[in-house]
Amino acid sequence: MLKLNFACLVAKVLIEKNSLIYKIYISANNERVNHEL
């Protein structure tokens, strides 16, 4: 359980540091999903 929490914490930090890249990735996925619909 501790390892899982640590992994989540690391993921949050990485996402915050790469928030711009993350937002672009999410928006790209959303556009792809919308095209599939």
C-alpha positions as CSV (number, residue, x, y, z in Angstrom):
1,M,0.0,0.0,0.0
2,L,2.9,2.4,0.8
3,K,4.5,1.7,-2.5
4,L,1.2,2.5,-4.3
5,N,0.8,5.8,-2.4
6,F,4.4,6.7,-3.2
7,A,3.8,5.9,-6.9
8,C,0.7,8.1,-6.9
9,L,2.7,10.9,-5.2
10,V,5.5,10.6,-7.8
11,A,2.9,10.6,-10.6
12,K,1.3,13.7,-9.2
13,V,4.6,15.5,-9.1
14,L,5.5,14.5,-12.6
15,I,2.1,15.6,-13.9
16,E,2.5,19.0,-12.1
17,K,5.9,19.5,-13.6
18,N,4.7,18.4,-17.0
19,S,1.3,19.9,-16.7
20,L,1.5,21.6,-20.1
21,I,2.5,18.4,-21.8
22,Y,-0.1,16.5,-19.8
23,K,-2.9,18.9,-20.9
24,I,-1.8,18.7,-24.5
25,Y,-1.8,14.9,-24.3
26,I,-5.3,14.9,-22.7
27,S,-6.7,17.3,-25.3
28,A,-5.2,15.2,-28.1
29,N,-6.9,12.1,-26.7
30,N,-10.2,14.0,-26.3
31,E,-10.0,15.1,-29.9
32,R,-9.3,11.5,-31.1
33,V,-12.2,10.2,-29.0
34,N,-14.5,12.8,-30.4
35,H,-13.5,11.9,-33.9
36,E,-14.2,8.2,-33.2
37,L,-17.7,9.2,-31.9
